[in-house]
């Protein structure tokens, strides 16, 4: 199976913490959409006939698209790719876009899942992040989607925000459960290079982010999610049983995917490619020259292994040593198992049914542990 991701690089306004590619000017919207549809045609062979089971509109703000625009893109995908049984069609949406009328219009599309950028149910947090919506709109958007018959919803939450007390964070989580949400993603607020948040903190115009606060609230998150009945199936993702995100889970499992649009990434197992992160250059190159501006990296055996370690270790299923041996050889499996012993001794990793799985304590250090487990050519000599 495979997935298709479409990056819609437009937003009404810039959130202070965001480092994704987007523009707050919509003047190139029609050209970019036309170029994305042409890119689908240019890359119709990328998935080599593998059936597509998920489509994901991300961004940016895909909810700036009309239902007709979504349908036009969808119809083209169906005409170019093998789509036998589409399991999941996700549209990322900002709460302020999900009016009753807009949500109802989306009932006439293939969209069957919303990813709503709630971030918080507290106006103080939303103002700090410069979000375009308020807490009341977040609540309304979720209920509008449910009232229109959409039963598969996920929301994003952010913790570690200055002023977000532990009690307030618990209230955000409780609110999520009370709204009947089946899935949510929760991320620590991070200060990315070049963002408005970084500049504001550097100039002492806003309160800094405290890592200790984020770590404490991550532990609260794990415990309260467990009590609420949510499975912690990936470092930042929680779902009621049977409601795991198919598209993103496929990412973590190494399933191939095609990324369409400015800055979008693609992966076919042996290489990774990414499109130019510039709307004008992207659109002009495709529409005027029939050429896609993109870079490609061929992955070495060790890079493929390390990518598998990085993504699989983030999940509750862990890194399967049998898969490592099958795909990369016994020497790699033996070295990985040996390297993991120090983390098992510290109580941060467990070996369960031939799989390396992070413990709750280890999840606080997931990226660092994965990096220390990486294997390079010289390690085998």
Beta strands, then each sheet from edge to edge (+ up, - down):
strand 1: 2-8
strand 2: 52-59
strand 3: 88-93
strand 4: 113-119
strand 5: 153-159
strand 6: 183-188
strand 7: 231-234
strand 8: 237-239
strand 9: 256-260
strand 10: 265-267
strand 11: 271-275
strand 12: 294-298
strand 13: 319-320
strand 14: 349-352
strand 15: 355-358
sheet 1: 7+ 8- 6+ 5+ 4+ 3+ 2+ 1+ 9+
sheet 2: 10+ 11- 12+
sheet 3: 13+ 15- 14+
end
